Amino acid sequence: MGSRVAAGAAAPPAQAWGFFGHRLLNRLAVYTLPPEMLPFFKANIDYLTVNATRPDSRRTVVPTEAPRHFLDVDAYGDSALTRHGLPRAYADAVALAGSEDSLLHHGIVPWQVAMMKSQLTAAFRDQDTDKILRLAADMGHYVADACVPLHTTRNYNGQLTSQRGIHALWESRLPELQAAEYNLLTGPAPYLEQPTEAAWAAVARAHAAVDSVFSMERAVSRELPEDRKYGYEQRGNQTIRTYSREFSRAYHRRLNGQVERQLRYAARLIGAFWYTCWVDAGQPDLTELEQQPSVAEQLQVAQEAKQAAAAPQVTVPGHDE
């Protein structure tokens, strides 16, 4: 994951899992795939890894991008996640909210995952290498976002509970420091009989962890004084204020493997969505496809990256810090 600035300094837009985590998850997901899919995806593992962060880069240039990454469950109440809560059909949810703007304000990540499922299935059916790779990389990002507890609450950065900076602590700092010690091996990706419900189940699982994310941070904060909670580290040519290694590791121990479990769950779920799209498309022979993205696709990726780098940082609705 890219560097994060902790509480007390200006923070960039919250990005679930950060660059390190999203790239790790797409990479891990490749190895959950069956033999019929693995060679094609492994041949393009670098593309899928690097472009795992493409949706976050789009936030600066696409006004409607930010809401695709989260769902403020607490804006609706926990019953929103049940089958009798928020409608699974996007049009029905817009009607219930009163307008699309109202729905977007509190995030649409499960609906975004469902839409990506339809699009990737169509790309497999069309045997379009560029679309398969582009959509698979994007889908991996949104599925991963749905697995982050702090992307299911209005208090996404602890700003409502005087815990500002907790987002970066949970999704960036801990994996950066601990990933080498995690066991991230998963079993083979399963076929999802109800992919839409699987997306909502991911959000529900993540939301169930929200209370412990906050309570464990408070517990460690009571034990360590401020001068041991934060420290300064060199990132490139910048010195940044961030959570100390001592505090981060104490928080990691308090969470009892929570981040590791969510990473493992997300990697397998990404693979499961890729696999389900392929099966639902009729299991096309991927050896008959172009095995690498086209020159046009590679140029498009480069152009998007250039535009994102040049775009001014803007405040976006919802999870904007």
C-alpha positions as CSV (number, residue, x, y, z in Angstrom):
1,M,0.0,0.0,0.0
2,G,1.1,3.5,-0.6
3,S,2.2,5.8,2.3
4,R,-0.5,7.3,4.5
5,V,-0.3,10.3,6.8
6,A,-1.6,9.6,10.2
7,A,-3.8,11.9,12.4
8,G,-2.6,15.4,12.8
9,A,-1.6,15.9,9.1
10,A,-3.6,16.3,5.9
11,A,-4.7,12.9,4.7
12,P,-5.4,11.8,1.2
13,P,-8.7,10.2,0.1
14,A,-9.3,7.0,2.0
15,Q,-8.5,4.0,-0.2
16,A,-9.5,0.5,1.1
17,W,-6.5,-1.7,1.5
18,G,-4.3,1.0,-0.2
19,F,-2.1,0.2,-3.1
20,F,-0.1,-2.6,-1.5
21,G,-3.2,-4.4,-0.4
22,H,-5.2,-4.2,-3.6
23,R,-2.3,-5.4,-5.6
24,L,-1.6,-8.2,-3.2
25,L,-5.2,-9.3,-3.3
26,N,-5.5,-9.5,-7.1
27,R,-2.2,-11.4,-7.3
28,L,-3.4,-13.9,-4.6
29,A,-6.7,-14.3,-6.3
30,V,-5.0,-15.6,-9.5
31,Y,-3.8,-18.7,-7.6
32,T,-7.3,-19.6,-6.5
33,L,-8.4,-20.3,-10.1
34,P,-9.0,-23.7,-11.7
35,P,-6.5,-25.1,-14.3
36,E,-8.7,-24.0,-17.2
37,M,-8.3,-20.3,-16.1
38,L,-4.9,-20.2,-14.4
39,P,-2.5,-20.1,-17.4
40,F,-4.3,-17.1,-18.9
41,F,-4.6,-15.2,-15.7
42,K,-1.0,-16.1,-14.6
43,A,0.3,-14.8,-17.9
44,N,-1.3,-11.5,-17.1
45,I,-0.7,-11.4,-13.4
46,D,1.4,-8.3,-13.6
47,Y,-1.3,-6.4,-15.5
48,L,-3.9,-7.6,-12.9
49,T,-1.6,-6.6,-10.0
50,V,-0.6,-3.1,-11.3
51,N,-4.1,-2.2,-12.4
52,A,-5.8,-3.3,-9.2
53,T,-5.5,0.3,-8.1
54,R,-7.0,1.8,-11.3
55,P,-10.4,2.5,-9.7
56,D,-8.8,4.6,-7.0
57,S,-6.8,6.5,-9.6
58,R,-10.1,7.3,-11.4
59,R,-11.5,9.0,-8.3
60,T,-9.7,12.2,-9.2
61,V,-11.1,12.4,-12.8
62,V,-14.5,10.6,-12.6
63,P,-17.0,12.3,-10.4
64,T,-19.2,9.2,-9.8
65,E,-16.3,6.9,-9.0
66,A,-16.0,7.5,-5.2
67,P,-19.4,6.0,-4.2
68,R,-18.5,2.7,-5.9
69,H,-16.1,1.9,-3.1
70,F,-18.2,1.9,0.1
71,L,-21.7,1.5,1.6
72,D,-22.6,3.4,4.8
73,V,-24.7,0.6,6.4
74,D,-25.3,2.7,9.5
75,A,-27.1,5.3,7.4
76,Y,-29.8,2.7,6.8
77,G,-29.6,0.5,9.9
78,D,-28.4,-3.1,10.1
79,S,-31.6,-4.4,8.6
80,A,-30.3,-2.9,5.3
81,L,-28.1,-5.9,4.8
82,T,-30.9,-8.5,5.1
83,R,-32.9,-9.7,2.1
84,H,-35.8,-7.5,3.3
85,G,-33.6,-4.4,3.6
86,L,-32.1,-2.5,0.7
87,P,-33.2,-3.7,-2.7
88,R,-30.6,-5.7,-4.6
89,A,-31.7,-4.2,-7.9
90,Y,-30.1,-0.9,-8.4
91,A,-33.1,0.8,-10.0
92,D,-35.3,-0.3,-7.0
93,A,-32.7,1.1,-4.6
94,V,-32.7,4.4,-6.4
95,A,-36.5,4.5,-6.2
96,L,-36.3,3.8,-2.5
97,A,-33.7,6.4,-1.8
98,G,-35.7,9.0,-3.8
99,S,-33.0,9.8,-6.2
100,E,-29.7,8.4,-7.5
101,D,-27.8,11.3,-5.8
102,S,-29.3,10.2,-2.5
103,L,-28.2,6.6,-3.0
104,L,-24.7,7.6,-4.2
105,H,-24.2,9.8,-1.1
106,H,-24.0,6.7,1.1
107,G,-22.2,4.5,-1.4
108,I,-23.1,1.7,-3.8
109,V,-20.3,-0.9,-3.5
110,P,-22.5,-4.1,-3.5
111,W,-24.4,-2.9,-6.5
112,Q,-21.2,-2.0,-8.2
113,V,-19.8,-5.6,-7.7
114,A,-23.1,-7.0,-9.1
115,M,-22.8,-4.7,-12.2
116,M,-19.2,-5.8,-12.7
117,K,-20.2,-9.4,-12.5
118,S,-22.5,-8.9,-15.5
119,Q,-19.9,-7.0,-17.4
120,L,-17.1,-9.5,-16.9
121,T,-19.4,-12.4,-17.8
122,A,-20.2,-10.6,-21.1
123,A,-16.5,-10.0,-21.7
124,F,-15.7,-13.8,-21.2
125,R,-18.6,-14.6,-23.5
126,D,-17.3,-12.2,-26.2
127,Q,-13.7,-13.6,-25.6
128,D,-12.4,-10.1,-25.5
129,T,-9.0,-10.2,-23.9
130,D,-8.7,-6.5,-23.2
131,K,-12.2,-6.3,-21.6
132,I,-11.6,-9.4,-19.6
133,L,-8.4,-8.1,-18.1
134,R,-9.6,-4.6,-17.5
135,L,-12.9,-5.7,-15.9
136,A,-11.2,-8.5,-13.8
137,A,-8.7,-6.0,-12.4
138,D,-11.5,-3.5,-11.6
139,M,-13.8,-6.2,-10.1
140,G,-11.0,-7.3,-7.8
141,H,-10.7,-3.8,-6.5
142,Y,-14.4,-3.4,-5.7
143,V,-14.8,-6.9,-4.2
144,A,-11.8,-6.1,-1.9
145,D,-13.4,-2.8,-0.9
146,A,-16.5,-4.6,0.1
147,C,-14.4,-6.6,2.6
148,V,-13.1,-3.6,4.5
149,P,-15.0,-2.8,7.8
150,L,-14.3,1.0,7.6
151,H,-15.9,1.1,4.1
152,T,-19.3,0.1,5.7
153,T,-19.7,3.1,8.1
154,R,-20.1,6.8,8.1
155,N,-17.4,6.9,10.7
156,Y,-15.0,5.6,8.0
157,N,-11.9,7.4,9.4
158,G,-12.8,7.7,13.0
159,Q,-13.7,11.4,12.5
160,L,-16.9,11.0,14.6
161,T,-15.1,9.3,17.5
162,S,-11.9,11.3,17.8
163,Q,-10.0,8.4,16.2
164,R,-9.1,10.2,13.0
165,G,-6.5,8.2,11.0
166,I,-7.8,4.7,11.9
167,H,-8.7,4.0,8.3
168,A,-5.0,4.1,7.2
169,L,-4.0,2.2,10.4
170,W,-6.3,-0.8,9.7
171,E,-6.1,-1.1,5.9
172,S,-2.6,0.2,5.2
173,R,-0.3,0.3,8.2
174,L,-1.0,-3.2,9.6
175,P,-0.7,-5.1,6.3
176,E,2.5,-3.1,5.4
177,L,4.1,-4.2,8.7
178,Q,2.6,-7.7,9.1
179,A,1.9,-9.1,5.6
180,A,5.1,-11.2,5.6
181,E,3.8,-13.0,8.7
182,Y,0.3,-13.6,7.4
183,N,-0.9,-17.0,6.1
184,L,-2.7,-15.9,3.0
185,L,-3.1,-19.3,1.3
186,T,-6.7,-20.1,0.5
187,G,-8.5,-23.0,-1.0
188,P,-9.7,-23.0,-4.6
189,A,-12.2,-20.3,-5.6
190,P,-15.8,-21.7,-5.3
191,Y,-18.6,-21.1,-7.8
192,L,-21.0,-18.5,-6.5
193,E,-24.6,-19.7,-6.9
194,Q,-25.9,-16.3,-5.9
195,P,-23.1,-13.8,-6.7
196,T,-25.2,-10.7,-5.8
197,E,-25.9,-12.2,-2.3
198,A,-22.2,-13.0,-2.0
199,A,-21.4,-9.3,-2.5
200,W,-23.9,-8.3,0.2
201,A,-22.6,-11.0,2.5
202,A,-19.1,-9.6,2.2
203,V,-20.4,-6.2,3.3
204,A,-22.3,-7.7,6.2
205,R,-19.2,-9.6,7.3
206,A,-17.1,-6.5,7.1
207,H,-19.7,-4.4,9.0
208,A,-19.9,-6.9,11.8
209,A,-16.2,-6.1,12.5
210,V,-16.6,-2.4,12.8
211,D,-17.1,-2.3,16.6
212,S,-13.9,-4.2,17.3
213,V,-12.0,-2.0,14.8
214,F,-12.8,1.0,17.0
215,S,-12.8,-0.5,20.4
216,M,-9.5,-2.2,20.0
217,E,-7.9,1.0,18.9
218,R,-9.3,2.8,22.0
219,A,-7.9,0.0,24.2
220,V,-4.4,0.3,22.8
221,S,-4.6,4.1,23.0
222,R,-5.3,3.9,26.7
223,E,-2.2,1.8,27.2
224,L,0.3,3.8,25.2
225,P,1.0,7.5,25.7
226,E,0.8,9.9,22.7
227,D,4.6,10.0,22.2
228,R,4.6,6.2,21.7
229,K,1.5,6.1,19.5
230,Y,3.0,8.1,16.6
231,G,6.4,8.3,15.0
232,Y,8.1,9.6,11.9
233,E,9.3,7.6,9.0
234,Q,10.9,8.3,5.7
235,R,8.8,7.6,2.6
236,G,10.7,8.4,-0.6
237,N,11.8,12.0,-0.1
238,Q,9.2,12.8,2.5
239,T,9.2,12.4,6.3
240,I,5.7,11.5,7.4
241,R,4.0,11.2,10.8
242,T,2.4,7.8,11.1
243,Y,1.4,5.2,13.7
244,S,4.4,3.8,15.5
245,R,5.5,0.2,14.9
246,E,4.9,-0.4,18.6
247,F,1.3,0.9,18.5
248,S,0.5,-0.8,15.2
249,R,1.8,-4.2,16.5
250,A,-0.1,-3.9,19.7
251,Y,-3.3,-3.1,17.7
252,H,-2.6,-6.0,15.5
253,R,-2.4,-8.3,18.5
254,R,-5.6,-6.9,19.9
255,L,-7.5,-7.6,16.6
256,N,-6.4,-11.2,16.9
257,G,-5.8,-11.8,13.2
258,Q,-8.8,-9.8,11.9
259,V,-6.9,-8.1,9.0
260,E,-5.3,-11.3,8.0
261,R,-8.6,-13.1,7.9
262,Q,-10.2,-10.3,5.8
263,L,-7.3,-10.4,3.3
264,R,-7.6,-14.1,2.9
265,Y,-11.4,-13.9,2.6
266,A,-11.1,-11.1,0.0
267,A,-8.5,-12.9,-2.1
268,R,-10.7,-16.0,-2.3
269,L,-13.8,-14.0,-3.0
270,I,-12.2,-12.1,-5.9
271,G,-11.2,-15.4,-7.4
272,A,-14.7,-16.8,-6.9
273,F,-16.2,-13.8,-8.8
274,W,-13.7,-14.3,-11.7
275,Y,-14.5,-18.0,-11.8
276,T,-18.2,-17.5,-11.6
277,C,-18.2,-15.0,-14.5
278,W,-16.2,-17.5,-16.6
279,V,-18.6,-20.4,-15.8
280,D,-21.7,-18.3,-16.5
281,A,-20.2,-17.3,-19.8
282,G,-20.1,-20.9,-20.9
283,Q,-16.5,-21.7,-19.8
284,P,-14.8,-20.4,-23.0
285,D,-11.4,-21.9,-23.9
286,L,-9.0,-19.1,-22.7
287,T,-6.1,-20.6,-24.7
288,E,-7.8,-19.4,-27.9
289,L,-7.7,-15.8,-26.8
290,E,-5.0,-13.3,-27.3
291,Q,-2.8,-14.0,-24.3
292,Q,-1.7,-10.4,-23.6
293,P,-3.5,-7.0,-23.6
294,S,-3.4,-5.1,-26.9
295,V,-1.1,-2.2,-27.5
296,A,-4.2,0.0,-27.5
297,E,-5.1,-1.2,-24.0
298,Q,-1.6,-0.6,-22.7
299,L,-1.6,2.9,-24.2
300,Q,-5.0,3.5,-22.5
301,V,-3.7,2.4,-19.2
302,A,-0.7,4.8,-19.5
303,Q,-3.0,7.7,-20.6
304,E,-5.3,7.2,-17.6
305,A,-2.4,7.1,-15.2
306,K,-1.1,10.3,-16.7
307,Q,-4.5,12.0,-16.4
308,A,-4.9,10.9,-12.8
309,A,-1.5,12.2,-11.9
310,A,-2.2,15.6,-13.4
311,A,-5.7,16.0,-12.0
312,P,-6.1,18.2,-9.0
313,Q,-7.1,16.6,-5.7
314,V,-10.9,17.2,-5.3
315,T,-13.2,16.6,-2.4
316,V,-15.6,13.8,-3.3
317,P,-19.0,13.0,-1.6
318,G,-18.9,10.4,1.1
319,H,-15.6,8.9,2.2
320,D,-13.5,11.9,1.3
321,E,-10.5,11.8,3.7
